[in-house]
Amino acid sequence: MKIYGLLGEKLSHSISPEIHSFVYKLLNLEAKYNIYEIHRNDLSNFMKNINDKNGINVTIPYKEDIINYLDNLDDMSTNINSVNTIFINGEEKNGFNTDYYGIEKTLNRSKVNANSHLVLGFGGSSKTLIEYLINNGADKIYVASRNPKKHNKYYENREYFFSKITFIDYDEIKKIRGYYIINTTPIGMHPNVDNIAVDTDVFDNFQVAFDLIYNPYTTKFLETAKSKGLEVQNGLKMLVYQALRSIEIWNRNTVYDNIYDIDEDIKKCIYVYFKNKYSAINDLTDKNIYLVGITGCGKTSIAKILAEILNYEYIDTDEYIEKLTSKSISEVFLKGEKYFRDIESKILQLVSESDKKPKIISTGGGIVTQKKNLEILRGKNVIYIDRDCNNIIDTLNTLNRPLLKSNPNKLFELFEKRKHLYEKISSYTVDNNKDIKDAVNSILEYLKNRRDES
């Protein structure tokens, strides 16, 4: 089995592993894609021990730094001075830039030609973008940077590029007019989704907004541009196509041959699959999602994953109670189960009525036992996490579970009493007896279908 992966500094929100795993399965490639979250101080050591892998993708902030550790670069990487794909061929480490291909598949070439464009930021991705814009006939490119004087001479050895590019300060942006306004900065990326790189009025001077960010699917940058009447495009297409080109490079017989090429129709289908999946997720911003099920069924773990993917707020009612009372659940229960259930109901009511960002709410196993809670949940988007008690009991930690502490096997009794209530109140049931990823994907598919039917 071949080993690939993604190298970067902060990678918790990347969907690259999902894309690669999907493609490997689709194309019957025996490969595994890992995450390599490496601190800058550890980059050198990581690269010294990279020969046990077959290929690496590189992302922020190492697209330029990584060049110092490579043996060869393709022409595109040399021109741009940015590498996002490494092909490891024996002892040789070969650098490529597949971001260029991703941009090529994303932007409208005819609209690039003979037009002016504004690029926000000047990192590895923006250099690749600028290369594409110039190569495809851009009339003028304005690059907004915090340190324009520092970059002014960057292209002085490439006379044609130097004549086409003007570095400006962000204070000068409002004077610029053009076709594309493109964000290459991480501003607005999850989890800082409320941030935007420019003032609202800037969009009045452009026709199309392109944000290289793909998580969230619709950034504040794109949301604002759309409200101003601009066409918008996020970075998902670029991400998918650069990944596909990386896979093509890694699966060639030698570094430079063109034997392995993925069919263009298959590439389109792969992109459409992820576009449909994540655009559907993006549209689910109007309702909270409640997870119910017996203690230990996996509600908390699933809720955390869904909150990350959907960019929802994560809430666990038991954790909320502990925070509110400054006591553990076991300590709260010392005042009696009725006392606990009353607090639990108040918490459920509180989080249900909050008008802030949508939430994934992991509820306590016994929340369905109270009539007032069933009334709160009625008509809501409730998902029942179903898991066999025999699978739960083997790994269940009863330390902070008062009803099970003295007798874990009471779980079976509680489940029999509550099962019909879980089923009655829920709009969807998901089986969590296998891989938790299967349960999460099942829920995402359900949410997508619900969106399509509405």
JOTAKA-V891676 format. One record per residue. N is the residue number from 1. RES is the residue in one letter. SS is DSSP state (A for helix, B for strand, O for the rest). PHI is phi in whole degrees, 0 to 359 (999 if undefined). PSI is psi in radians with two decimals (999 if undefined). Layout:
n:N res:RES ss:SS phi:PHI psi:PSI
n:N res:RES ss:SS phi:PHI psi:PSI
//
This chain:
n:1 res:M ss:O phi:999 psi:2.34
n:2 res:K ss:B phi:277 psi:2.56
n:3 res:I ss:B phi:245 psi:2.11
n:4 res:Y ss:B phi:237 psi:3.11
n:5 res:G ss:B phi:178 psi:3.13
n:6 res:L ss:B phi:243 psi:2.20
n:7 res:L ss:B phi:255 psi:2.23
n:8 res:G ss:B phi:192 psi:-3.06
n:9 res:E ss:O phi:264 psi:-0.74
n:10 res:K ss:O phi:228 psi:1.93
n:11 res:L ss:O phi:233 psi:0.20
n:12 res:S ss:O phi:296 psi:-0.40
n:13 res:H ss:O phi:254 psi:0.17
n:14 res:S ss:O phi:286 psi:2.45
n:15 res:I ss:O phi:256 psi:0.15
n:16 res:S ss:A phi:303 psi:-0.75
n:17 res:P ss:A phi:301 psi:-0.65
n:18 res:E ss:A phi:294 psi:-0.76
n:19 res:I ss:A phi:298 psi:-0.86
n:20 res:H ss:A phi:296 psi:-0.77
n:21 res:S ss:A phi:298 psi:-0.69
n:22 res:F ss:A phi:297 psi:-0.79
n:23 res:V ss:A phi:292 psi:-0.73
n:24 res:Y ss:A phi:302 psi:-0.76
n:25 res:K ss:A phi:293 psi:-0.74
n:26 res:L ss:A phi:296 psi:-0.68
n:27 res:L ss:O phi:262 psi:0.11
n:28 res:N ss:O phi:58 psi:0.74
n:29 res:L ss:O phi:265 psi:2.25
n:30 res:E ss:O phi:276 psi:1.58
n:31 res:A ss:B phi:209 psi:2.76
n:32 res:K ss:B phi:229 psi:2.47
n:33 res:Y ss:B phi:240 psi:2.05
n:34 res:N ss:B phi:253 psi:2.90
n:35 res:I ss:B phi:256 psi:2.27
n:36 res:Y ss:B phi:239 psi:1.56
n:37 res:E ss:B phi:271 psi:1.79
n:38 res:I ss:O phi:241 psi:2.28
n:39 res:H ss:O phi:288 psi:2.59
n:40 res:R ss:A phi:307 psi:-0.67
n:41 res:N ss:A phi:294 psi:-0.34
n:42 res:D ss:A phi:258 psi:0.05
n:43 res:L ss:A phi:297 psi:-0.77
n:44 res:S ss:A phi:300 psi:-0.80
n:45 res:N ss:A phi:296 psi:-0.68
n:46 res:F ss:A phi:299 psi:-0.79
n:47 res:M ss:A phi:291 psi:-0.48
n:48 res:K ss:A phi:292 psi:-0.43
n:49 res:N ss:O phi:245 psi:0.59
n:50 res:I ss:O phi:267 psi:-0.17
n:51 res:N ss:O phi:288 psi:-0.11
n:52 res:D ss:O phi:274 psi:0.04
n:53 res:K ss:O phi:248 psi:2.87
n:54 res:N ss:O phi:256 psi:-0.42
n:55 res:G ss:B phi:189 psi:2.63
n:56 res:I ss:B phi:223 psi:2.37
n:57 res:N ss:B phi:268 psi:2.60
n:58 res:V ss:B phi:235 psi:2.32
n:59 res:T ss:O phi:229 psi:-3.00
n:60 res:I ss:O phi:311 psi:2.30
n:61 res:P ss:O phi:248 psi:0.54
n:62 res:Y ss:O phi:251 psi:0.17
n:63 res:K ss:O phi:296 psi:-0.47
n:64 res:E ss:O phi:262 psi:-0.74
n:65 res:D ss:A phi:301 psi:-0.56
n:66 res:I ss:A phi:293 psi:-0.38
n:67 res:I ss:A phi:301 psi:-0.59
n:68 res:N ss:A phi:298 psi:-0.29
n:69 res:Y ss:A phi:254 psi:0.09
n:70 res:L ss:O phi:256 psi:2.68
n:71 res:D ss:O phi:271 psi:-0.63
n:72 res:N ss:B phi:219 psi:2.65
n:73 res:L ss:B phi:232 psi:2.52
n:74 res:D ss:O phi:284 psi:2.95
n:75 res:D ss:A phi:301 psi:-0.69
n:76 res:M ss:A phi:296 psi:-0.77
n:77 res:S ss:A phi:297 psi:-0.64
n:78 res:T ss:A phi:295 psi:-0.81
n:79 res:N ss:A phi:297 psi:-0.76
n:80 res:I ss:A phi:274 psi:-0.43
n:81 res:N ss:O phi:63 psi:0.74
n:82 res:S ss:O phi:209 psi:2.25
n:83 res:V ss:O phi:238 psi:2.30
n:84 res:N ss:O phi:236 psi:0.00
n:85 res:T ss:B phi:220 psi:2.26
n:86 res:I ss:B phi:242 psi:2.22
n:87 res:F ss:B phi:255 psi:2.08
n:88 res:I ss:B phi:262 psi:1.96
n:89 res:N ss:B phi:242 psi:1.58
n:90 res:G ss:O phi:69 psi:-2.11
n:91 res:E ss:O phi:271 psi:-0.18
n:92 res:E ss:B phi:274 psi:2.41
n:93 res:K ss:B phi:245 psi:1.97
n:94 res:N ss:B phi:250 psi:2.24
n:95 res:G ss:B phi:261 psi:2.43
n:96 res:F ss:B phi:225 psi:2.80
n:97 res:N ss:O phi:240 psi:1.81
n:98 res:T ss:O phi:263 psi:-0.11
n:99 res:D ss:A phi:300 psi:-0.62
n:100 res:Y ss:A phi:301 psi:-0.79
n:101 res:Y ss:A phi:298 psi:-0.71
n:102 res:G ss:A phi:298 psi:-0.72
n:103 res:I ss:A phi:293 psi:-0.72
n:104 res:E ss:A phi:302 psi:-0.65
n:105 res:K ss:A phi:280 psi:-0.23
n:106 res:T ss:A phi:261 psi:-0.76
n:107 res:L ss:O phi:272 psi:2.69
n:108 res:N ss:O phi:275 psi:1.87
n:109 res:R ss:A phi:302 psi:-0.69
n:110 res:S ss:A phi:294 psi:-0.47
n:111 res:K ss:A phi:274 psi:-0.30
n:112 res:V ss:A phi:287 psi:-0.74
n:113 res:N ss:O phi:299 psi:2.29
n:114 res:A ss:O phi:65 psi:0.33
n:115 res:N ss:O phi:240 psi:2.79
n:116 res:S ss:B phi:265 psi:2.62
n:117 res:H ss:B phi:217 psi:2.67
n:118 res:L ss:B phi:246 psi:2.18
n:119 res:V ss:B phi:248 psi:2.21
n:120 res:L ss:B phi:263 psi:2.03
n:121 res:G ss:O phi:100 psi:2.75
n:122 res:F ss:O phi:218 psi:1.12
n:123 res:G ss:O phi:252 psi:-2.82
n:124 res:G ss:A phi:300 psi:-0.73
n:125 res:S ss:A phi:292 psi:-0.68
n:126 res:S ss:A phi:291 psi:-0.59
n:127 res:K ss:A phi:296 psi:-0.70
n:128 res:T ss:A phi:295 psi:-0.75
n:129 res:L ss:A phi:299 psi:-0.81
n:130 res:I ss:A phi:300 psi:-0.72
n:131 res:E ss:A phi:303 psi:-0.79
n:132 res:Y ss:A phi:294 psi:-0.77
n:133 res:L ss:A phi:299 psi:-0.80
n:134 res:I ss:A phi:294 psi:-0.77
n:135 res:N ss:A phi:298 psi:-0.39
n:136 res:N ss:O phi:249 psi:0.47
n:137 res:G ss:O phi:87 psi:0.34
n:138 res:A ss:O phi:302 psi:2.41
n:139 res:D ss:O phi:283 psi:-0.75
n:140 res:K ss:B phi:206 psi:2.46
n:141 res:I ss:B phi:235 psi:2.16
n:142 res:Y ss:B phi:259 psi:2.25
n:143 res:V ss:B phi:245 psi:1.99
n:144 res:A ss:B phi:274 psi:2.22
n:145 res:S ss:O phi:218 psi:2.67
n:146 res:R ss:O phi:289 psi:-0.39
n:147 res:N ss:O phi:228 psi:1.16
n:148 res:P ss:A phi:300 psi:-0.61
n:149 res:K ss:A phi:296 psi:-0.59
n:150 res:K ss:A phi:295 psi:-0.58
n:151 res:H ss:A phi:261 psi:-0.12
n:152 res:N ss:O phi:307 psi:-0.58
n:153 res:K ss:O phi:259 psi:0.18
n:154 res:Y ss:O phi:302 psi:-0.68
n:155 res:Y ss:O phi:257 psi:0.27
n:156 res:E ss:O phi:295 psi:-0.37
n:157 res:N ss:O phi:274 psi:-0.05
n:158 res:R ss:O phi:239 psi:1.54
n:159 res:E ss:A phi:305 psi:-0.79
n:160 res:Y ss:A phi:296 psi:-0.77
n:161 res:F ss:A phi:298 psi:-0.76
n:162 res:F ss:A phi:301 psi:-0.62
n:163 res:S ss:A phi:285 psi:-0.34
n:164 res:K ss:A phi:264 psi:-0.28
n:165 res:I ss:B phi:247 psi:2.34
n:166 res:T ss:B phi:233 psi:2.14
n:167 res:F ss:B phi:274 psi:2.33
n:168 res:I ss:B phi:228 psi:2.80
n:169 res:D ss:O phi:278 psi:2.74
n:170 res:Y ss:A phi:298 psi:-0.43
n:171 res:D ss:A phi:292 psi:-0.33
n:172 res:E ss:A phi:267 psi:-0.06
n:173 res:I ss:A phi:300 psi:-0.68
n:174 res:K ss:A phi:298 psi:-0.29
n:175 res:K ss:A phi:276 psi:-0.24
n:176 res:I ss:O phi:270 psi:2.42
n:177 res:R ss:O phi:234 psi:2.58
n:178 res:G ss:O phi:184 psi:-2.91
n:179 res:Y ss:O phi:266 psi:-1.10
n:180 res:Y ss:B phi:266 psi:2.39
n:181 res:I ss:B phi:245 psi:2.15
n:182 res:I ss:B phi:234 psi:2.18
n:183 res:N ss:B phi:264 psi:2.03
n:184 res:T ss:O phi:251 psi:0.04
n:185 res:T ss:O phi:275 psi:2.87
n:186 res:P ss:O phi:277 psi:0.12
n:187 res:I ss:O phi:293 psi:2.14
n:188 res:G ss:O phi:101 psi:-0.07
n:189 res:M ss:O phi:287 psi:2.58
n:190 res:H ss:O phi:305 psi:2.33
n:191 res:P ss:O phi:265 psi:0.00
n:192 res:N ss:O phi:271 psi:1.06
n:193 res:V ss:O phi:284 psi:-0.24
n:194 res:D ss:O phi:270 psi:-0.01
n:195 res:N ss:O phi:272 psi:2.62
n:196 res:I ss:O phi:218 psi:2.53
n:197 res:A ss:O phi:280 psi:-0.38
n:198 res:V ss:O phi:224 psi:2.87
n:199 res:D ss:O phi:288 psi:2.69
n:200 res:T ss:A phi:303 psi:-0.69
n:201 res:D ss:A phi:296 psi:-0.39
n:202 res:V ss:A phi:300 psi:-0.61
n:203 res:F ss:A phi:295 psi:-0.36
n:204 res:D ss:A phi:298 psi:-0.33
n:205 res:N ss:A phi:263 psi:0.14
n:206 res:F ss:O phi:224 psi:2.93
n:207 res:Q ss:O phi:250 psi:-0.55
n:208 res:V ss:B phi:225 psi:2.39
n:209 res:A ss:B phi:248 psi:2.26
n:210 res:F ss:B phi:236 psi:2.18
n:211 res:D ss:B phi:243 psi:2.16
n:212 res:L ss:O phi:291 psi:-0.24
n:213 res:I ss:O phi:289 psi:2.47
n:214 res:Y ss:O phi:238 psi:-0.13
n:215 res:N ss:O phi:226 psi:1.82
n:216 res:P ss:O phi:284 psi:2.84
n:217 res:Y ss:O phi:300 psi:-0.76
n:218 res:T ss:O phi:244 psi:1.86
n:219 res:T ss:O phi:282 psi:2.95
n:220 res:K ss:A phi:299 psi:-0.61
n:221 res:F ss:A phi:302 psi:-0.87
n:222 res:L ss:A phi:287 psi:-0.65
n:223 res:E ss:A phi:300 psi:-0.77
n:224 res:T ss:A phi:292 psi:-0.74
n:225 res:A ss:A phi:299 psi:-0.73
n:226 res:K ss:A phi:295 psi:-0.67
n:227 res:S ss:A phi:294 psi:-0.35
n:228 res:K ss:O phi:267 psi:0.05
n:229 res:G ss:O phi:93 psi:0.12
n:230 res:L ss:O phi:278 psi:2.64
n:231 res:E ss:B phi:288 psi:2.60
n:232 res:V ss:B phi:228 psi:2.64
n:233 res:Q ss:B phi:212 psi:2.26
n:234 res:N ss:O phi:265 psi:-3.02
n:235 res:G ss:O phi:269 psi:0.12
n:236 res:L ss:A phi:295 psi:-0.75
n:237 res:K ss:A phi:297 psi:-0.76
n:238 res:M ss:A phi:301 psi:-0.77
n:239 res:L ss:A phi:298 psi:-0.82
n:240 res:V ss:A phi:296 psi:-0.80
n:241 res:Y ss:A phi:288 psi:-0.60
n:242 res:Q ss:A phi:292 psi:-0.57
n:243 res:A ss:A phi:295 psi:-0.74
n:244 res:L ss:A phi:296 psi:-0.69
n:245 res:R ss:A phi:293 psi:-0.64
n:246 res:S ss:A phi:300 psi:-0.78
n:247 res:I ss:A phi:297 psi:-0.67
n:248 res:E ss:A phi:297 psi:-0.77
n:249 res:I ss:A phi:296 psi:-0.79
n:250 res:W ss:A phi:294 psi:-0.44
n:251 res:N ss:O phi:256 psi:0.27
n:252 res:R ss:O phi:278 psi:2.73
n:253 res:N ss:O phi:290 psi:-0.60
n:254 res:T ss:O phi:228 psi:3.11
n:255 res:V ss:O phi:298 psi:-0.67
n:256 res:Y ss:O phi:246 psi:0.02
n:257 res:D ss:O phi:281 psi:2.95
n:258 res:N ss:O phi:240 psi:0.58
n:259 res:I ss:O phi:291 psi:-0.74
n:260 res:Y ss:O phi:263 psi:1.91
n:261 res:D ss:O phi:227 psi:2.28
n:262 res:I ss:O phi:280 psi:2.33
n:263 res:D ss:O phi:305 psi:2.39
n:264 res:E ss:A phi:299 psi:-0.65
n:265 res:D ss:A phi:294 psi:-0.63
n:266 res:I ss:A phi:293 psi:-0.70
n:267 res:K ss:A phi:301 psi:-0.78
n:268 res:K ss:A phi:298 psi:-0.74
n:269 res:C ss:A phi:297 psi:-0.68
n:270 res:I ss:A phi:296 psi:-0.80
n:271 res:Y ss:A phi:298 psi:-0.80
n:272 res:V ss:A phi:299 psi:-0.65
n:273 res:Y ss:A phi:302 psi:-0.87
n:274 res:F ss:A phi:286 psi:-0.58
n:275 res:K ss:A phi:298 psi:-0.82
n:276 res:N ss:A phi:297 psi:-0.70
n:277 res:K ss:A phi:295 psi:-0.87
n:278 res:Y ss:A phi:276 psi:-0.43
n:279 res:S ss:A phi:288 psi:-0.61
n:280 res:A ss:A phi:296 psi:-0.75
n:281 res:I ss:A phi:299 psi:-0.73
n:282 res:N ss:A phi:298 psi:-0.56
n:283 res:D ss:A phi:284 psi:-0.21
n:284 res:L ss:O phi:271 psi:1.11
n:285 res:T ss:O phi:244 psi:0.19
n:286 res:D ss:O phi:253 psi:-0.23
n:287 res:K ss:O phi:223 psi:2.56
n:288 res:N ss:O phi:287 psi:2.77
n:289 res:I ss:B phi:239 psi:2.19
n:290 res:Y ss:B phi:251 psi:2.28
n:291 res:L ss:B phi:254 psi:2.21
n:292 res:V ss:B phi:238 psi:2.78
n:293 res:G ss:O phi:155 psi:2.92
n:294 res:I ss:O phi:294 psi:2.71
n:295 res:T ss:O phi:310 psi:2.28
n:296 res:G ss:O phi:86 psi:0.10
n:297 res:C ss:O phi:282 psi:-0.22
n:298 res:G ss:O phi:109 psi:0.24
n:299 res:K ss:A phi:302 psi:-0.82
n:300 res:T ss:A phi:296 psi:-0.82
n:301 res:S ss:A phi:298 psi:-0.77
n:302 res:I ss:A phi:294 psi:-0.72
n:303 res:A ss:A phi:299 psi:-0.72
n:304 res:K ss:A phi:296 psi:-0.74
n:305 res:I ss:A phi:294 psi:-0.79
n:306 res:L ss:A phi:297 psi:-0.70
n:307 res:A ss:A phi:299 psi:-0.68
n:308 res:E ss:A phi:295 psi:-0.83
n:309 res:I ss:A phi:293 psi:-0.79
n:310 res:L ss:A phi:275 psi:-0.16
n:311 res:N ss:O phi:60 psi:0.72
n:312 res:Y ss:O phi:262 psi:2.80
n:313 res:E ss:B phi:285 psi:2.39
n:314 res:Y ss:B phi:263 psi:2.28
n:315 res:I ss:B phi:224 psi:2.30
n:316 res:D ss:B phi:246 psi:2.10
n:317 res:T ss:A phi:298 psi:-0.62
n:318 res:D ss:A phi:294 psi:-0.75
n:319 res:E ss:A phi:296 psi:-0.64
n:320 res:Y ss:A phi:297 psi:-0.75
n:321 res:I ss:A phi:296 psi:-0.75
n:322 res:E ss:A phi:296 psi:-0.69
n:323 res:K ss:A phi:293 psi:-0.71
n:324 res:L ss:A phi:292 psi:-0.70
n:325 res:T ss:A phi:264 psi:-0.20
n:326 res:S ss:O phi:58 psi:0.55
n:327 res:K ss:O phi:225 psi:2.70
n:328 res:S ss:O phi:287 psi:2.86
n:329 res:I ss:A phi:301 psi:-0.71
n:330 res:S ss:A phi:299 psi:-0.70
n:331 res:E ss:A phi:292 psi:-0.67
n:332 res:V ss:A phi:296 psi:-0.67
n:333 res:F ss:A phi:294 psi:-0.33
n:334 res:L ss:O phi:299 psi:-0.41
n:335 res:K ss:O phi:273 psi:0.07
n:336 res:G ss:O phi:108 psi:2.62
n:337 res:E ss:A phi:295 psi:-0.62
n:338 res:K ss:A phi:299 psi:-0.71
n:339 res:Y ss:A phi:299 psi:-0.78
n:340 res:F ss:A phi:297 psi:-0.80
n:341 res:R ss:A phi:295 psi:-0.58
n:342 res:D ss:A phi:295 psi:-0.76
n:343 res:I ss:A phi:295 psi:-0.76
n:344 res:E ss:A phi:302 psi:-0.74
n:345 res:S ss:A phi:295 psi:-0.70
n:346 res:K ss:A phi:295 psi:-0.68
n:347 res:I ss:A phi:295 psi:-0.79
n:348 res:L ss:A phi:300 psi:-0.75
n:349 res:Q ss:A phi:297 psi:-0.74
n:350 res:L ss:A phi:297 psi:-0.87
n:351 res:V ss:A phi:288 psi:-0.44
n:352 res:S ss:A phi:287 psi:-0.55
n:353 res:E ss:A phi:268 psi:-0.19
n:354 res:S ss:O phi:298 psi:2.37
n:355 res:D ss:O phi:260 psi:0.28
n:356 res:K ss:O phi:281 psi:-2.87
n:357 res:K ss:O phi:301 psi:2.63
n:358 res:P ss:O phi:301 psi:2.73
n:359 res:K ss:B phi:231 psi:2.62
n:360 res:I ss:B phi:258 psi:2.05
n:361 res:I ss:B phi:247 psi:1.97
n:362 res:S ss:B phi:271 psi:2.02
n:363 res:T ss:O phi:264 psi:2.81
n:364 res:G ss:O phi:291 psi:2.69
n:365 res:G ss:O phi:301 psi:-0.50
n:366 res:G ss:O phi:259 psi:0.21
n:367 res:I ss:A phi:296 psi:-0.45
n:368 res:V ss:A phi:281 psi:-0.10
n:369 res:T ss:A phi:281 psi:-0.20
n:370 res:Q ss:O phi:255 psi:2.23
n:371 res:K ss:A phi:302 psi:-0.70
n:372 res:K ss:A phi:298 psi:-0.58
n:373 res:N ss:A phi:289 psi:-0.68
n:374 res:L ss:A phi:298 psi:-0.62
n:375 res:E ss:A phi:293 psi:-0.69
n:376 res:I ss:A phi:296 psi:-0.73
n:377 res:L ss:A phi:279 psi:-0.32
n:378 res:R ss:O phi:299 psi:2.25
n:379 res:G ss:O phi:83 psi:-0.09
n:380 res:K ss:O phi:274 psi:3.03
n:381 res:N ss:B phi:273 psi:1.52
n:382 res:V ss:B phi:253 psi:2.25
n:383 res:I ss:B phi:243 psi:2.22
n:384 res:Y ss:B phi:267 psi:2.11
n:385 res:I ss:B phi:268 psi:1.87
n:386 res:D ss:B phi:261 psi:2.16
n:387 res:R ss:O phi:217 psi:2.42
n:388 res:D ss:O phi:297 psi:2.30
n:389 res:C ss:A phi:299 psi:-0.51
n:390 res:N ss:A phi:294 psi:-0.57
n:391 res:N ss:A phi:285 psi:-0.52
n:392 res:I ss:A phi:285 psi:-0.79
n:393 res:I ss:A phi:298 psi:-0.50
n:394 res:D ss:O phi:293 psi:-0.51
n:395 res:T ss:O phi:240 psi:0.06
n:396 res:L ss:O phi:289 psi:2.22
n:397 res:N ss:O phi:266 psi:1.98
n:398 res:T ss:O phi:265 psi:0.13
n:399 res:L ss:O phi:305 psi:-0.72
n:400 res:N ss:O phi:245 psi:0.59
n:401 res:R ss:O phi:235 psi:1.54
n:402 res:P ss:O phi:304 psi:-0.64
n:403 res:L ss:O phi:286 psi:-0.23
n:404 res:L ss:O phi:241 psi:-0.13
n:405 res:K ss:O phi:303 psi:-0.74
n:406 res:S ss:O phi:273 psi:-0.35
n:407 res:N ss:O phi:207 psi:1.54
n:408 res:P ss:O phi:305 psi:-0.53
n:409 res:N ss:O phi:291 psi:-0.15
n:410 res:K ss:A phi:295 psi:-0.26
n:411 res:L ss:A phi:306 psi:-0.71
n:412 res:F ss:A phi:297 psi:-0.70
n:413 res:E ss:A phi:294 psi:-0.79
n:414 res:L ss:A phi:297 psi:-0.69
n:415 res:F ss:A phi:297 psi:-0.77
n:416 res:E ss:A phi:298 psi:-0.60
n:417 res:K ss:A phi:285 psi:-0.50
n:418 res:R ss:A phi:256 psi:-0.32
n:419 res:K ss:A phi:308 psi:-0.83
n:420 res:H ss:A phi:295 psi:-0.48
n:421 res:L ss:A phi:286 psi:-0.70
n:422 res:Y ss:A phi:301 psi:-0.82
n:423 res:E ss:A phi:293 psi:-0.66
n:424 res:K ss:A phi:292 psi:-0.71
n:425 res:I ss:A phi:274 psi:-0.30
n:426 res:S ss:O phi:270 psi:2.66
n:427 res:S ss:O phi:262 psi:-0.19
n:428 res:Y ss:B phi:202 psi:2.48
n:429 res:T ss:B phi:243 psi:2.31
n:430 res:V ss:B phi:238 psi:2.37
n:431 res:D ss:B phi:278 psi:2.15
n:432 res:N ss:O phi:243 psi:0.74
n:433 res:N ss:O phi:263 psi:-0.05
n:434 res:K ss:O phi:242 psi:-2.35
n:435 res:D ss:O phi:285 psi:2.34
n:436 res:I ss:A phi:299 psi:-0.48
n:437 res:K ss:A phi:296 psi:-0.61
n:438 res:D ss:A phi:296 psi:-0.69
n:439 res:A ss:A phi:294 psi:-0.76
n:440 res:V ss:A phi:297 psi:-0.80
n:441 res:N ss:A phi:296 psi:-0.60
n:442 res:S ss:A phi:296 psi:-0.72
n:443 res:I ss:A phi:293 psi:-0.75
n:444 res:L ss:A phi:299 psi:-0.69
n:445 res:E ss:A phi:294 psi:-0.71
n:446 res:Y ss:A phi:299 psi:-0.78
n:447 res:L ss:A phi:296 psi:-0.66
n:448 res:K ss:A phi:297 psi:-0.82
n:449 res:N ss:A phi:297 psi:-0.66
n:450 res:R ss:A phi:297 psi:-0.70
n:451 res:R ss:A phi:297 psi:-0.77
n:452 res:D ss:A phi:295 psi:-0.54
n:453 res:E ss:A phi:278 psi:-0.32
n:454 res:S ss:O phi:278 psi:999
//
